[in-house]
């Protein structure tokens, strides 16, 4: 089980990224728009740099929904490998069976 503080910190980052996504996209578009003057593009880059770092989606960490584990993460299930195996063994994931050959 991951530390509760790490899980909560990541949830905060997800919330901040969702809230500032529109403004961040507008500033990024303005920063690379060749039709704007160099001063306007530079000003957009400065405003983008003033935004909180945790509002950037790249700072989010994929974590297991059950345990909060950050490694061995399956995006399709949003679970770690350990939690996925436990749920599959219990038959709680439709269509997933233990392989044998």
Buried (B, 14 or more C-beta within 10 A) or exposed (E): EBEEEEBEBBEEBBEBBEEBEEEBEEBEEBBEEEEBEEEEBEBBBEBBEEBEEBBBEEBBBEBBEBBBBBEEBEEEBBBBBBBBBBBBEEEEBEEBEEEEE
